[in-house]
Amino acid sequence: MRQDAHQNLQWLYSLEGRGIVYKLERMERALKLIDGPHLKLKVVHIAGTKGKGSVAAMLESCLRAAGYRCGLYTKPHLVSLSERFRIGAAQMPAATMVEYVERLRKLYEAQDVKLTFFEFTVAMMFLYFAEQNVDVAVVETGLGGRLDSTNVVRPLLSVITPLGFDHVEYLGSTIEAIAREKGGIIKPRTPVVIGARQQAARTVLGAIARRNCSPALMLGRDFSFRPRPDKRCFDYRGLKTHLTEVTLGLLGPFQYENAALVIASLEQMRAMGWRVSDEAVRAGLKAVTWPGRFDIVCRRPLVIFDCAHNELSIRALLKALRVELGQQTRPRLVFGCQADKDWSRMAQLLRRHITDATLTRAAPKQPLAPESLYQSFACAVPTRIVRDPARAFEQVLAQSADDDVILVTGSIYLVGEVYSHFLARHGRRGLFPEAVA
């Protein structure tokens, strides 16, 4: 990598020191300086606590199967920052990303616009997708919705996935408060698909939709799904679309709910004139890949990477283990999490279903010291501390038999660190191919 390229990337990561700014005025100014690329895009905007990345990946896959050139923006990345900016299943070329960083850095420093790391990447994303003339962009929020940096768009459709308790210091400590924040992506006279199941959340989101004169489709009211565990598929019933025995490229029964949200979203897009056939829906859902989400990366021993990092996602992960691998499966756990998560509750849920635990330190951000976790696991199963994530994974791998199951979970950052090490062991650099520069 050229020295100036390395310096620009170092500068970009230094912006993380500016923390989180939960307001939109600076974002709007920054985008105005680059001629408002967000207003030139057709956007599907996705918020929620659980599943929004999977929903985004499935929706992009279906739209691509239908012949559309689709941009996909998700966060955080696992191995490479350029994963966040994908077009047609390929991530932004590293050299192109550096050019965008340098270009925007010069502009914003000249105008004295001091963006956070996330704000800067959002500006890059909008500009890249607009200049690449994508047909549609699927954009995942970062934090919340109402004041998230992505919430400057005028979407053609909003999607709100299941809600739970996460980032309560920003979003509030009640499900009603969280719903109000997530519901901030609902725009006037713009359809919204809602996957929240709590009645309190549905009441709040329904009221926001009515105030905005926005047609709302709710899971369980306007569309539904029925798992077919005997055939590892599901049936979908919506307002006009009825599909039977739909198969997914992603493992875990929780993905059926996410897929139902995707099909409901595509129903809404069809009503607007988007051409997405039932065949494209089936093909897209079957072909989708989403690394780090009940992701089996090795078979002997069976190694699963999963980015579960809160109570809601840990429960979904444990259910997936039972359904996919059987009730008696007790994996060897490699676990690390962030200090701001409900780590005690996650440990309480996991320790009843594992053989042993290896605790590690999942940098960056605010990693929890593994010593703080020790007693929460040691009271139930053999537990040790290996502070380096790659070494923790290698030790468990070396000490496992071919028929063992190894589960790496607790933090997106932990999975990213271990994934990077795992890819290097197999001579690979990234999770996705790079787009043609």
N, C-alpha and C positions, 0 to 999 in steps of 0.2 A: 504493500500500500504506500502511495506517495506520502511524503512527510506532511504536505499541506492537507491532504485528505485525512490523515490520522489526526491532525490538529483540529480540523473542523468537527470530526466525530467526538473528540475529547471535549471540545467546547459545547457541543449539543448535550452530551451527558452531564456536563457541569450545570446545566439548567435545572437538573433535578433538585439542586440545592435551593431553588426558589419555592419548592413545595407545591401545594395545590392552591389555586386561586379559583374560588367558587363564585364566579360572576362572568358576564358575557361581553361587557363593554369593550375590553381590550381585544378580545377575539374578533369582534366586529370591526374594530379599527384596523387590525392586522390584515384581515381579509379584504377590506376596502382598498388597501394599498396595493394589492395584487389583482385588482379589478373583479373582486367578488366571484371567485371560481365556484363557490358553493351554490350560488344562485343559477349557475349554468348547468347544474347536474340534476338528473332525476334520481331521487334518493328514497330508499326504504330505510327508515330509522328505527333502531332496535334498542330497547332498554329492558331492565329486569335484574333480578338478583341471581337467578339460576338459569342456565341454558342459553343465554343470549348469544354466546359465541357459536354454539352448536347450531342454533336456529339460523344465524347469519351464514354459516358455512353451507348448511343444507339449501338455503334459499338461493345462494349464489350458484351452487351446483345444478339446481333445477333450471335456473334462468340460462345458464351456460348450455345445458342440454337442449334447451329450446332455441338455441342459436344466437342468444344475446351476448354481447361483449360486456362483461360485468366486472366492476371494481368491487373489491371486498376489503373493508377496513375493520380490523379487530385489534384488541389489546388485552393484556400485554403480549409480547412475543416470548417465545421459548428459547430460541437459539440465536436468532439474528433479528435486528431491528427491522430489516427490510421485509420480514414476514408480515408486518402490519399492513403493507400496501401490496395487494395482489390483484392482478388482472388475468382472467382466464386461467386460473389455477397456478400461475407463476408469480413469484414474488418480485418486487422491484429490483432491478439490477443494482448491485452494490455501488458501482461507479456512478450510476444515475442518481442514487440516493445522496451520495457525497456532493454531486453537482447541485442538487436542490438545497442541501444544507448551506453550501457556500453562497449560493444565489440569494436565499432568503436571509441569511445572516447579514450580508452586506446591506441589504435593503432595510432591515429592521434596526440595525445598529445606526444607520444613517438617519433614521427617523426617530431614534430613541424609544423604540417599542421593546419593552423588556418582557418577553413571553416566558412562561414556564416550559418545561420539557414537553408536557402533553399538549399545550397550546401550539407549540412549534410543530409537533408531528401532525396535528390536525390540519394546520395550514398547509404543510407539505402534501398531505393526503388529498385535500380538495384541489390543490393546484395540479398535482400529478394526474388525477382522474379526469379533470377538465381538459388538460392539454393532451391527454391520450384519447379523448372523445369516446369515453365509455357510454354504452347505451343506458346503463343504470348502475348506480352505486349502492351497495348494501353497507350501511354504516352502523357499527356498534358504539353505543355510548361508553364513556369511561366510568365516571362516577355519577350515580343518580340519573338525572335527566333534565330537570327544569333549568339548572344552571351549568350543566355540562358543556364543555367547549364545543361539542358537536352540535349543540342545540341552536345553531344559527341557521340551520337548513329550513327549507320549505318543502317538506317531503311529499311524495305522492301517497305514502302509506306509513303509518306508525305501527310498531309491534311492541307489546309489553309482555315479557315472559313471566313465569312464576316468581312471586315475591317472597322474601324472607328477611332475616335480620343480618345486615352487614353494613359496615361503614356508618354505624349509628351516630358517631360523633358529627357527621355531616348531614345525614338523612333523617335523623330522629329515631326515637326508641320505641315507637308504636307502629303497627302495621299501617294505620291510617296515615301517619306522617310520611312513611316510606312511599306509600301509594301516591300521595300528593306530589312528592319529588319525582318519582318515575313518570307520573301522569303529565308532567310538564312538557313531554315531547308531543302530546296530542295537540294538533294544530287546527285552526278553524276550517270547517267543512272538508276535513281530511280523514279518510277512514282509519280506524284503529282496530287491531286484533289484540284481544286481551286474554292472557293465559293465567292470570291470578286466580287462585281458588278460594282464598279467604273471603267470606261475605263482606267483612269490613272494607277490604281492599277493593272489591268489586263495586261496592256502593260509592266509594270515593271516585274511582276511575269512571264509572258510569255517569256520575254527576259532572265531571270535567268534560266528558265527551258531549253530554247534552248541552252544556254551556257553550261549547264550541260548534254546535250543530254538526258534530262529527259522527258519522255512522259507526257503531261499535259492534263487533262480533266477539262474543264471549264463549270461551271453552265451556262445554257442558250445557250451554243454552242454545247457541246458534250452530255449533259444530261439536263433534265428539269423535272419540276413537275407541276401538275395542282391541286389546292385545290378543294375539293368537299364539300363546307360548308353545303350543304343540308344534307349530309350524315356523316359529321364530319370525313372525310377521304381525301386522295389525290391519284392521279395517278402519276406514275413515268415512264419516257421514257429515256432509256440510249442507249448505243451503241448496246448492245445485249439483255439487260434485259428490259422487259416492264411489269409493275405491275399495276393493277387497284384496286381502293378502298382499299388502305392500311390504316389501323388504327393505332393510336399511344397511348401508355400509358401515354404520357405527353400532358398536355393541352396547348393551345395557338397556333394560326395559324403560328407563326414564327417557330414552331418546324417542320413544313412540309419542309421548306428549309433545316434545319439541317438534317432531315431524308433523303432527296435527296442526300446530301453529303455522308451520310453513305452508301446508296445503291450503289452510284458510286464508293465508296472506296471498297465495297465488290465485285463489278464487276472487279475491278483491281486485287483484291486478287484471285478471281476465275481464272483469266487469268494466275496467277502464280501457280495454282494447288491447292489452298485452296478449300475445299469442303463445300460450304455454299449454301444450296438449297433455292429456293424461299420460301418454307414453313418455313425454319429457319429464313429468313429475316422477314417474316410477324410475326412469333411468338416472335422474339426478340424485334421488334419495339412495339408490343402490350404489352409486359411484362415489358418494361423498367421502372425503377423508378429513379428519380433524385431530391432529396429533395431540397426545396428552390427555385424552378423554377416554377412559377405559381402553387404553391403547396397549394392545398386546404386541410387544416389540421383540419377543423371543419365546420359543416354545419349549426348549429343554435346557434349563428349567423354564417354566412359564413366568415371564416377567411382564408386569402391568404397570404402566405409568398413568397416573390420574391426578388432575390438577385440583381435586376437591380441597377446599380451604375454609369451609364453614359448616355448620351443623346440617344445613339443608343438603349440601352436596355430598357430605360424608354419608348421610342416610341413603342417598341415591346410589352411591358407590357400593355400600354394603348390600343393598338389594340386588344390584347388578352382579355382584360376586355370587350370591345365592342362586340367582336365576341362570347365569351363564356357566357357573362351575360346580354348582351343587351345594346343598345345605351344609355338608361336612367340611367344605374347604376352609382351611385356616392358614392364610398366607404368612410368610415372614415379612415383617413390616420395616421399611425404611421411612422415617417420618421426621419432618421439620416444618416449622410454621413461623408466621410473623407474630410479633409481640402483641399486635392490636387485635388479634383474632381470639375467639372463645376457645382457646386451646384445651382448657380443662374439659369442656363438653365434648370436643372432638376425641380426646383421649378416652373419655368414659365410654363413648360409642364404639371405638375401635378395639379396645383392649379385650373385649369379650369374644372377639372373632379372629384373633391372630395367634400364631405359635410363639413368636418372640418379637421384640422390638429393638431396632437400632436407631438411636436418636442422633440427629445431626443438626447443623446450623445452616439454615436456608437464607443466604445473602441474596440480593442486597436489601435495601429499604430498612426495615426494623426487625431483623431476625431475632426470634426468641432463643435465649441460651438453652441448649439441650438439658442442662442441669436443672432448669426450672420444670422441665417435663418429666424428669426421671421418676419421681415417686408416683406420678399419675399412671405410669405403665408398670413400674416395678412391683406395685402392689398386686398385680394380676399375672404377669408373664415375665420370663427372663428378659432382662433389659440391659443394654449397654450404650455407651456414648462414643461415637466416632465423629468428631466435629467437622471433618472435611467430607462434603457430600459424595464426591467421586470415590474417595477411599471407603466410605461407609457402604456404598453400593458394591464396590469390588469385593470387599470382605464377605458380604452376605452372598454374593454370587459364587465366590470361590468355595464357600462352605455349604452350598446347597446341592442336593441331589437332583437328578434329571426330572424327577416327578414332583419336586417342590414348586410352590408358587411364591413369587416375590412381588410385593406391592410397594411402590414408591408413591407417596402422597403427602398431603398436608399444606402444600404451597405451590403456586405456579412457578415461583422462583426456584424452588427445590427441583421440581420436574425439569425446568429449563437447564439447570446446572448439570443434572445427571444425564439428561438427553444429549447435551453437547458432548459430554464425555463418551456416551454410548455411541454416538455417530462417529466420533474420531476413531474409536476402536474398530469400526467397520469401514473406515476409509471414506466417510462422507462428511461434507461440510455443512449442508443445510437441510431443512425439512422439505423444502419445495424447490423445484427448478427455478432458475432465474429467468425472467422475461428476456426476450431479445432486446438488447439495448438500442 
